[in-house]
């Protein structure tokens, strides 16, 4: 869900995704690029993201990933399931009222 959410706004490459995950979570969540790329490949095989190589002068080529329509639907479903899970935890623990 995290990777799909970060691709929602615009295409990104794997290293950028890893850095965003770390910075936006204040380093509480970390993804090593070595484990992130296999995840991106799986998402691509499931047609939730599409990747394309981009070459810029003076830079090495990078594979940018973007969310597909199926990926947007999957992200919406995952957000809904997560919301239900958090609401259930709150009902059980009263966490939000503490």
Phi and psi in radians as a Rosetta constraint file:
Dihedral C 1 N 2 CA 2 C 2 CIRCULARHARMONIC -1.085 0.35
Dihedral N 2 CA 2 C 2 N 3 CIRCULARHARMONIC -0.830 0.35
Dihedral C 2 N 3 CA 3 C 3 CIRCULARHARMONIC -1.110 0.35
Dihedral N 3 CA 3 C 3 N 4 CIRCULARHARMONIC -0.789 0.35
Dihedral C 3 N 4 CA 4 C 4 CIRCULARHARMONIC -1.070 0.35
Dihedral N 4 CA 4 C 4 N 5 CIRCULARHARMONIC -0.723 0.35
Dihedral C 4 N 5 CA 5 C 5 CIRCULARHARMONIC -1.110 0.35
Dihedral N 5 CA 5 C 5 N 6 CIRCULARHARMONIC -0.680 0.35
Dihedral C 5 N 6 CA 6 C 6 CIRCULARHARMONIC -1.269 0.35
Dihedral N 6 CA 6 C 6 N 7 CIRCULARHARMONIC -0.397 0.35
Dihedral C 6 N 7 CA 7 C 7 CIRCULARHARMONIC -1.516 0.35
Dihedral N 7 CA 7 C 7 N 8 CIRCULARHARMONIC -0.134 0.35
Dihedral C 7 N 8 CA 8 C 8 CIRCULARHARMONIC -1.081 0.35
Dihedral N 8 CA 8 C 8 N 9 CIRCULARHARMONIC -0.694 0.35
Dihedral C 8 N 9 CA 9 C 9 CIRCULARHARMONIC -1.324 0.35
Dihedral N 9 CA 9 C 9 N 10 CIRCULARHARMONIC -0.726 0.35
Dihedral C 9 N 10 CA 10 C 10 CIRCULARHARMONIC -2.941 0.35
Dihedral N 10 CA 10 C 10 N 11 CIRCULARHARMONIC 2.843 0.35
Dihedral C 10 N 11 CA 11 C 11 CIRCULARHARMONIC -1.098 0.35
Dihedral N 11 CA 11 C 11 N 12 CIRCULARHARMONIC 2.546 0.35
Dihedral C 11 N 12 CA 12 C 12 CIRCULARHARMONIC -2.526 0.35
Dihedral N 12 CA 12 C 12 N 13 CIRCULARHARMONIC 2.776 0.35
Dihedral C 12 N 13 CA 13 C 13 CIRCULARHARMONIC -1.737 0.35
Dihedral N 13 CA 13 C 13 N 14 CIRCULARHARMONIC 2.888 0.35
Dihedral C 13 N 14 CA 14 C 14 CIRCULARHARMONIC -0.993 0.35
Dihedral N 14 CA 14 C 14 N 15 CIRCULARHARMONIC -0.790 0.35
Dihedral C 14 N 15 CA 15 C 15 CIRCULARHARMONIC -1.077 0.35
Dihedral N 15 CA 15 C 15 N 16 CIRCULARHARMONIC -0.720 0.35
Dihedral C 15 N 16 CA 16 C 16 CIRCULARHARMONIC -1.093 0.35
Dihedral N 16 CA 16 C 16 N 17 CIRCULARHARMONIC -0.723 0.35
Dihedral C 16 N 17 CA 17 C 17 CIRCULARHARMONIC -1.050 0.35
Dihedral N 17 CA 17 C 17 N 18 CIRCULARHARMONIC -0.799 0.35
Dihedral C 17 N 18 CA 18 C 18 CIRCULARHARMONIC -1.059 0.35
Dihedral N 18 CA 18 C 18 N 19 CIRCULARHARMONIC -0.767 0.35
Dihedral C 18 N 19 CA 19 C 19 CIRCULARHARMONIC -1.138 0.35
Dihedral N 19 CA 19 C 19 N 20 CIRCULARHARMONIC -0.719 0.35
Dihedral C 19 N 20 CA 20 C 20 CIRCULARHARMONIC -1.114 0.35
Dihedral N 20 CA 20 C 20 N 21 CIRCULARHARMONIC -0.735 0.35
Dihedral C 20 N 21 CA 21 C 21 CIRCULARHARMONIC -1.034 0.35
Dihedral N 21 CA 21 C 21 N 22 CIRCULARHARMONIC -0.803 0.35
Dihedral C 21 N 22 CA 22 C 22 CIRCULARHARMONIC -1.147 0.35
Dihedral N 22 CA 22 C 22 N 23 CIRCULARHARMONIC -0.847 0.35
Dihedral C 22 N 23 CA 23 C 23 CIRCULARHARMONIC -1.207 0.35
Dihedral N 23 CA 23 C 23 N 24 CIRCULARHARMONIC -0.735 0.35
Dihedral C 23 N 24 CA 24 C 24 CIRCULARHARMONIC -1.303 0.35
Dihedral N 24 CA 24 C 24 N 25 CIRCULARHARMONIC -0.341 0.35
Dihedral C 24 N 25 CA 25 C 25 CIRCULARHARMONIC -1.711 0.35
Dihedral N 25 CA 25 C 25 N 26 CIRCULARHARMONIC 0.139 0.35
Dihedral C 25 N 26 CA 26 C 26 CIRCULARHARMONIC 0.949 0.35
Dihedral N 26 CA 26 C 26 N 27 CIRCULARHARMONIC 0.757 0.35
Dihedral C 26 N 27 CA 27 C 27 CIRCULARHARMONIC 1.121 0.35
Dihedral N 27 CA 27 C 27 N 28 CIRCULARHARMONIC 0.271 0.35
Dihedral C 27 N 28 CA 28 C 28 CIRCULARHARMONIC -1.421 0.35
Dihedral N 28 CA 28 C 28 N 29 CIRCULARHARMONIC -0.422 0.35
Dihedral C 28 N 29 CA 29 C 29 CIRCULARHARMONIC -2.131 0.35
Dihedral N 29 CA 29 C 29 N 30 CIRCULARHARMONIC 2.244 0.35
Dihedral C 29 N 30 CA 30 C 30 CIRCULARHARMONIC -2.296 0.35
Dihedral N 30 CA 30 C 30 N 31 CIRCULARHARMONIC 2.389 0.35
Dihedral C 30 N 31 CA 31 C 31 CIRCULARHARMONIC -2.104 0.35
Dihedral N 31 CA 31 C 31 N 32 CIRCULARHARMONIC 2.191 0.35
Dihedral C 31 N 32 CA 32 C 32 CIRCULARHARMONIC -1.400 0.35
Dihedral N 32 CA 32 C 32 N 33 CIRCULARHARMONIC 2.418 0.35
Dihedral C 32 N 33 CA 33 C 33 CIRCULARHARMONIC -0.966 0.35
Dihedral N 33 CA 33 C 33 N 34 CIRCULARHARMONIC -0.604 0.35
Dihedral C 33 N 34 CA 34 C 34 CIRCULARHARMONIC -1.069 0.35
Dihedral N 34 CA 34 C 34 N 35 CIRCULARHARMONIC -0.533 0.35
Dihedral C 34 N 35 CA 35 C 35 CIRCULARHARMONIC -1.627 0.35
Dihedral N 35 CA 35 C 35 N 36 CIRCULARHARMONIC -0.360 0.35
Dihedral C 35 N 36 CA 36 C 36 CIRCULARHARMONIC -1.267 0.35
Dihedral N 36 CA 36 C 36 N 37 CIRCULARHARMONIC -0.699 0.35
Dihedral C 36 N 37 CA 37 C 37 CIRCULARHARMONIC -1.107 0.35
Dihedral N 37 CA 37 C 37 N 38 CIRCULARHARMONIC -0.748 0.35
Dihedral C 37 N 38 CA 38 C 38 CIRCULARHARMONIC -1.023 0.35
Dihedral N 38 CA 38 C 38 N 39 CIRCULARHARMONIC -0.612 0.35
Dihedral C 38 N 39 CA 39 C 39 CIRCULARHARMONIC -1.146 0.35
Dihedral N 39 CA 39 C 39 N 40 CIRCULARHARMONIC -0.763 0.35
Dihedral C 39 N 40 CA 40 C 40 CIRCULARHARMONIC -1.095 0.35
Dihedral N 40 CA 40 C 40 N 41 CIRCULARHARMONIC -0.686 0.35
Dihedral C 40 N 41 CA 41 C 41 CIRCULARHARMONIC -1.101 0.35
Dihedral N 41 CA 41 C 41 N 42 CIRCULARHARMONIC -0.721 0.35
Dihedral C 41 N 42 CA 42 C 42 CIRCULARHARMONIC -1.121 0.35
Dihedral N 42 CA 42 C 42 N 43 CIRCULARHARMONIC -0.756 0.35
Dihedral C 42 N 43 CA 43 C 43 CIRCULARHARMONIC -1.086 0.35
Dihedral N 43 CA 43 C 43 N 44 CIRCULARHARMONIC -0.628 0.35
Dihedral C 43 N 44 CA 44 C 44 CIRCULARHARMONIC -1.199 0.35
Dihedral N 44 CA 44 C 44 N 45 CIRCULARHARMONIC -0.729 0.35
Dihedral C 44 N 45 CA 45 C 45 CIRCULARHARMONIC -1.088 0.35
Dihedral N 45 CA 45 C 45 N 46 CIRCULARHARMONIC -0.584 0.35
Dihedral C 45 N 46 CA 46 C 46 CIRCULARHARMONIC -1.435 0.35
Dihedral N 46 CA 46 C 46 N 47 CIRCULARHARMONIC -0.001 0.35
Dihedral C 46 N 47 CA 47 C 47 CIRCULARHARMONIC 1.120 0.35
Dihedral N 47 CA 47 C 47 N 48 CIRCULARHARMONIC 0.510 0.35
Dihedral C 47 N 48 CA 48 C 48 CIRCULARHARMONIC -1.564 0.35
Dihedral N 48 CA 48 C 48 N 49 CIRCULARHARMONIC -0.421 0.35
Dihedral C 48 N 49 CA 49 C 49 CIRCULARHARMONIC -2.357 0.35
Dihedral N 49 CA 49 C 49 N 50 CIRCULARHARMONIC 2.764 0.35
Dihedral C 49 N 50 CA 50 C 50 CIRCULARHARMONIC -2.146 0.35
Dihedral N 50 CA 50 C 50 N 51 CIRCULARHARMONIC 2.396 0.35
Dihedral C 50 N 51 CA 51 C 51 CIRCULARHARMONIC -1.986 0.35
Dihedral N 51 CA 51 C 51 N 52 CIRCULARHARMONIC 2.590 0.35
Dihedral C 51 N 52 CA 52 C 52 CIRCULARHARMONIC -2.577 0.35
Dihedral N 52 CA 52 C 52 N 53 CIRCULARHARMONIC 2.521 0.35
Dihedral C 52 N 53 CA 53 C 53 CIRCULARHARMONIC -1.391 0.35
Dihedral N 53 CA 53 C 53 N 54 CIRCULARHARMONIC 2.399 0.35
Dihedral C 53 N 54 CA 54 C 54 CIRCULARHARMONIC -2.231 0.35
Dihedral N 54 CA 54 C 54 N 55 CIRCULARHARMONIC 2.269 0.35
Dihedral C 54 N 55 CA 55 C 55 CIRCULARHARMONIC -2.022 0.35
Dihedral N 55 CA 55 C 55 N 56 CIRCULARHARMONIC 2.317 0.35
Dihedral C 55 N 56 CA 56 C 56 CIRCULARHARMONIC -2.156 0.35
Dihedral N 56 CA 56 C 56 N 57 CIRCULARHARMONIC 2.560 0.35
Dihedral C 56 N 57 CA 57 C 57 CIRCULARHARMONIC -1.014 0.35
Dihedral N 57 CA 57 C 57 N 58 CIRCULARHARMONIC 2.307 0.35
Dihedral C 57 N 58 CA 58 C 58 CIRCULARHARMONIC 1.377 0.35
Dihedral N 58 CA 58 C 58 N 59 CIRCULARHARMONIC 0.031 0.35
Dihedral C 58 N 59 CA 59 C 59 CIRCULARHARMONIC -2.222 0.35
Dihedral N 59 CA 59 C 59 N 60 CIRCULARHARMONIC 2.714 0.35
Dihedral C 59 N 60 CA 60 C 60 CIRCULARHARMONIC -1.336 0.35
Dihedral N 60 CA 60 C 60 N 61 CIRCULARHARMONIC 2.727 0.35
Dihedral C 60 N 61 CA 61 C 61 CIRCULARHARMONIC -1.249 0.35
Dihedral N 61 CA 61 C 61 N 62 CIRCULARHARMONIC 2.604 0.35
Dihedral C 61 N 62 CA 62 C 62 CIRCULARHARMONIC -2.293 0.35
Dihedral N 62 CA 62 C 62 N 63 CIRCULARHARMONIC 2.605 0.35
Dihedral C 62 N 63 CA 63 C 63 CIRCULARHARMONIC -1.716 0.35
Dihedral N 63 CA 63 C 63 N 64 CIRCULARHARMONIC 2.025 0.35
Dihedral C 63 N 64 CA 64 C 64 CIRCULARHARMONIC -1.682 0.35
Dihedral N 64 CA 64 C 64 N 65 CIRCULARHARMONIC 2.409 0.35
Dihedral C 64 N 65 CA 65 C 65 CIRCULARHARMONIC -1.986 0.35
Dihedral N 65 CA 65 C 65 N 66 CIRCULARHARMONIC 2.476 0.35
Dihedral C 65 N 66 CA 66 C 66 CIRCULARHARMONIC -2.289 0.35
Dihedral N 66 CA 66 C 66 N 67 CIRCULARHARMONIC 2.696 0.35
Dihedral C 66 N 67 CA 67 C 67 CIRCULARHARMONIC -1.321 0.35
Dihedral N 67 CA 67 C 67 N 68 CIRCULARHARMONIC 2.399 0.35
Dihedral C 67 N 68 CA 68 C 68 CIRCULARHARMONIC -1.640 0.35
Dihedral N 68 CA 68 C 68 N 69 CIRCULARHARMONIC 2.963 0.35
Dihedral C 68 N 69 CA 69 C 69 CIRCULARHARMONIC -0.993 0.35
Dihedral N 69 CA 69 C 69 N 70 CIRCULARHARMONIC -0.687 0.35
Dihedral C 69 N 70 CA 70 C 70 CIRCULARHARMONIC -1.126 0.35
Dihedral N 70 CA 70 C 70 N 71 CIRCULARHARMONIC -0.632 0.35
Dihedral C 70 N 71 CA 71 C 71 CIRCULARHARMONIC -1.145 0.35
Dihedral N 71 CA 71 C 71 N 72 CIRCULARHARMONIC -0.660 0.35
Dihedral C 71 N 72 CA 72 C 72 CIRCULARHARMONIC -1.134 0.35
Dihedral N 72 CA 72 C 72 N 73 CIRCULARHARMONIC -0.706 0.35
Dihedral C 72 N 73 CA 73 C 73 CIRCULARHARMONIC -1.160 0.35
Dihedral N 73 CA 73 C 73 N 74 CIRCULARHARMONIC -0.720 0.35
Dihedral C 73 N 74 CA 74 C 74 CIRCULARHARMONIC -1.114 0.35
Dihedral N 74 CA 74 C 74 N 75 CIRCULARHARMONIC -0.722 0.35
Dihedral C 74 N 75 CA 75 C 75 CIRCULARHARMONIC -1.095 0.35
Dihedral N 75 CA 75 C 75 N 76 CIRCULARHARMONIC -0.761 0.35
Dihedral C 75 N 76 CA 76 C 76 CIRCULARHARMONIC -1.072 0.35
Dihedral N 76 CA 76 C 76 N 77 CIRCULARHARMONIC -0.741 0.35
Dihedral C 76 N 77 CA 77 C 77 CIRCULARHARMONIC -1.139 0.35
Dihedral N 77 CA 77 C 77 N 78 CIRCULARHARMONIC -0.736 0.35
Dihedral C 77 N 78 CA 78 C 78 CIRCULARHARMONIC -1.142 0.35
Dihedral N 78 CA 78 C 78 N 79 CIRCULARHARMONIC -0.686 0.35
Dihedral C 78 N 79 CA 79 C 79 CIRCULARHARMONIC -1.106 0.35
Dihedral N 79 CA 79 C 79 N 80 CIRCULARHARMONIC -0.727 0.35
Dihedral C 79 N 80 CA 80 C 80 CIRCULARHARMONIC -1.101 0.35
Dihedral N 80 CA 80 C 80 N 81 CIRCULARHARMONIC -0.770 0.35
Dihedral C 80 N 81 CA 81 C 81 CIRCULARHARMONIC -1.117 0.35
Dihedral N 81 CA 81 C 81 N 82 CIRCULARHARMONIC -0.718 0.35
Dihedral C 81 N 82 CA 82 C 82 CIRCULARHARMONIC -1.121 0.35
Dihedral N 82 CA 82 C 82 N 83 CIRCULARHARMONIC -0.734 0.35
Dihedral C 82 N 83 CA 83 C 83 CIRCULARHARMONIC -1.053 0.35
Dihedral N 83 CA 83 C 83 N 84 CIRCULARHARMONIC -0.765 0.35
Dihedral C 83 N 84 CA 84 C 84 CIRCULARHARMONIC -1.095 0.35
Dihedral N 84 CA 84 C 84 N 85 CIRCULARHARMONIC -0.717 0.35
Dihedral C 84 N 85 CA 85 C 85 CIRCULARHARMONIC -1.102 0.35
Dihedral N 85 CA 85 C 85 N 86 CIRCULARHARMONIC -0.809 0.35
Dihedral C 85 N 86 CA 86 C 86 CIRCULARHARMONIC -1.121 0.35
Dihedral N 86 CA 86 C 86 N 87 CIRCULARHARMONIC -0.701 0.35
Dihedral C 86 N 87 CA 87 C 87 CIRCULARHARMONIC -1.115 0.35
Dihedral N 87 CA 87 C 87 N 88 CIRCULARHARMONIC -0.698 0.35
Dihedral C 87 N 88 CA 88 C 88 CIRCULARHARMONIC -1.127 0.35
Dihedral N 88 CA 88 C 88 N 89 CIRCULARHARMONIC -0.737 0.35
Dihedral C 88 N 89 CA 89 C 89 CIRCULARHARMONIC -1.095 0.35
Dihedral N 89 CA 89 C 89 N 90 CIRCULARHARMONIC -0.715 0.35
Dihedral C 89 N 90 CA 90 C 90 CIRCULARHARMONIC -1.096 0.35
Dihedral N 90 CA 90 C 90 N 91 CIRCULARHARMONIC -0.738 0.35
Dihedral C 90 N 91 CA 91 C 91 CIRCULARHARMONIC -1.114 0.35
Dihedral N 91 CA 91 C 91 N 92 CIRCULARHARMONIC -0.627 0.35
Dihedral C 91 N 92 CA 92 C 92 CIRCULARHARMONIC -1.362 0.35
Dihedral N 92 CA 92 C 92 N 93 CIRCULARHARMONIC -0.589 0.35
Dihedral C 92 N 93 CA 93 C 93 CIRCULARHARMONIC -1.910 0.35
Dihedral N 93 CA 93 C 93 N 94 CIRCULARHARMONIC -0.354 0.35
Dihedral C 93 N 94 CA 94 C 94 CIRCULARHARMONIC 1.190 0.35
Dihedral N 94 CA 94 C 94 N 95 CIRCULARHARMONIC 0.426 0.35
Dihedral C 94 N 95 CA 95 C 95 CIRCULARHARMONIC -0.985 0.35
Dihedral N 95 CA 95 C 95 N 96 CIRCULARHARMONIC -0.778 0.35
Dihedral C 95 N 96 CA 96 C 96 CIRCULARHARMONIC -1.236 0.35
Dihedral N 96 CA 96 C 96 N 97 CIRCULARHARMONIC -0.233 0.35
Dihedral C 96 N 97 CA 97 C 97 CIRCULARHARMONIC -1.685 0.35
Dihedral N 97 CA 97 C 97 N 98 CIRCULARHARMONIC -0.024 0.35
